[in-house]
Amino acid sequence: MVAAAATFSGGEQQRVNVARGFLPELPLLLLDEPTASLDARNRDVVVELIAEKRAAGVGMLGIFHDAEVRAAVADRAVDVEAFVPAVTVAAR
């Protein structure tokens, strides 16, 4: 029996999305929290897939809130909080 995608858990949906992104041979991958909603085993699999693509020369731009994953896959990081405008306080 084939389950409808709408019945997949968050982790199952994430694994399908990651697989779809890694199937074609592309020169650039855009990654938005690729390990979110994954258990530790599947997170490690995705980190290894990312490492393999990187070793093959694929460029990547990603958003990683997980510091451990970011450290494992990124060779450069930009902290975007530096670009957040200062909060202004209304004059009283």
HUMO-V665928 format. One record per backbone hydrogen bond with DSSP energy under -1.0 kcal/mol. CO is the residue of the C=O (numbers start at 1). NH is the residue of the N-H. E is the energy in kcal/mol with one decimal. If there is no record, write none. Layout:
co=CO nh=NH e=E
co=CO nh=NH e=E
This chain:
co=4 nh=7 e=-2.2
co=5 nh=8 e=-1.6
co=9 nh=13 e=-2.7
co=10 nh=14 e=-2.1
co=11 nh=15 e=-2.2
co=12 nh=16 e=-2.1
co=13 nh=17 e=-2.4
co=14 nh=18 e=-2.6
co=15 nh=19 e=-2.5
co=16 nh=20 e=-2.5
co=17 nh=21 e=-1.8
co=18 nh=22 e=-1.7
co=19 nh=23 e=-1.4
co=24 nh=26 e=-1.1
co=27 nh=59 e=-2.6
co=29 nh=61 e=-2.3
co=31 nh=63 e=-2.6
co=33 nh=36 e=-1.6
co=35 nh=38 e=-1.6
co=39 nh=43 e=-2.7
co=40 nh=44 e=-2.2
co=41 nh=45 e=-1.6
co=42 nh=46 e=-2.3
co=43 nh=47 e=-2.5
co=44 nh=48 e=-2.1
co=45 nh=49 e=-2.3
co=46 nh=50 e=-2.6
co=47 nh=51 e=-2.3
co=48 nh=52 e=-2.3
co=49 nh=53 e=-2.2
co=50 nh=54 e=-2.6
co=51 nh=55 e=-2.4
co=52 nh=56 e=-1.3
co=53 nh=58 e=-2.3
co=54 nh=57 e=-1.8
co=59 nh=29 e=-2.6
co=61 nh=31 e=-2.8
co=63 nh=33 e=-2.5
co=66 nh=70 e=-2.7
co=67 nh=71 e=-2.4
co=68 nh=72 e=-1.5
co=69 nh=73 e=-1.8
co=70 nh=74 e=-2.6
co=79 nh=82 e=-1.5
co=80 nh=83 e=-2.0
co=81 nh=84 e=-1.3
